[in-house]
C-alpha cells in the first residue's frame, strides 16, 4: 500500500460529477491533472448500493465547502462503473444532492495502484488519501470494510498539514501549535 511521502499514482477515470449536473447522465473525465495546484482528498469505498458506504459519501459531500475553503477537492472512488454510480445517485435520496464526483475505477487500476484492494473481497478498502498540490501523499488511513470513517477528522488533518507547524494530539484549527 502507498504511504506518506509516496507519489499518488496517475489516473484518468470517468466520473459522475457532483451537484445537479451529476443527475443528468452526462459523465466527465477526472485525472490526476484535474484541479492542478489544489490539495486532493481521494477516498475509496467498497461498492455502490451497500449500507456503510452512503453514510461516508454523504458525510464527505456535506463537507465539500469546508474542503474547498482549504483549497482542496474531494474525489470519491469505487470499482463500480459510472452507470452504477449514476443509478445509485438517482435512486438513493441521500445521494441526490451529492456535491462531489463519484469516480469509476472499473479496471481497478487506481485501487490496485494505491494498494487498497481488499484481497479476499475484491473491492477497495475504506481508504483515504490526502495529497498535496505536488501529488505527494501527506496522509493515508484505511478502515476495515465494516467500519465507516470520520470525514471531519480528514478536515482536521488537512488543517494541520497546511499549517506547516507541529500539531499536538486533538489539535484543531485555531489551537496553539507546539513550540520547540
Secondary structure by P-SEA (a helix, b strand, c coil): ccccccccccbbbbbccccccccccbbbbbcccccccbbbbbbbcccccccaaaaaaaaaaaaaaaaaaacbbbbbbccccaaaaaaaaacccccccccbbbbbcccaaaaaaacccccccccccbbbbbbcccccccbbbbbcccbbbbaaaaaaaaaaaaaccccccccccccccccc
